[in-house]
Amino acid sequence: MRKYQNSLLDPEQCVVIIIDHEPQMYFGVESLNRRSIMDNTAGLMKAAKTFGVPVILTTVTEREFSGKTAKHLTDSYPELVPIDRTAINCWEDENLKKAVTATKRNKLILAGLWTEACITFPALSMMEDGFEVYVVEDACGGATRAAHEVAMSRLTQAGVIPMTWQQVMLEFQRDWSNKETYQAVIDIVKEYSGAYGLGIEYAESMVPTFSQS
């Protein structure tokens, strides 16, 4: 098993790569509720923005087949221009590879559709090139539950590290005394963390001093 110098994510070492979150790809997802995947990915992207982590967006045959990235994801990144490609393995696209290399960061956090192809192929290739690769499992989806689970099993056996979107965000935050990002993280939690986020809203409404903590 590959060893890492730092087992916890440092925002200054990370890049988030959003792969093929396009309508045609979502149509084929059966491993998890499609809206949940979309919300989890949106939460991940907003977390990355909060902590100054570069986000790279790539699409596959956007104009010819798959369509544009879901608007729910790009609303918070109007300046983000996707790197469109034809290769299933995005790491075989020179423009994507150059964009990642230009960041000079070694921890690559992937979220995309489908897990069994558009995530598995680049994740393995990136590891071969010496990067540390993390796959945000609940921001990925496969054509079937079995396809997603088998892909994740293969990836973890190869040394890829599985995570969830909220785990990534909390690992970036690390300490609630970090007031520079505290409120932004709380806002993301309220928007995308389901019952937990609702609980924060409830606490804020019932205990006025809570929102000032």
Order of alpha helices (4+ residues) and beta strands (2+ residues): beta-alpha-alpha-beta-alpha-beta-alpha-beta-alpha-beta-alpha-beta-alpha-alpha-alpha
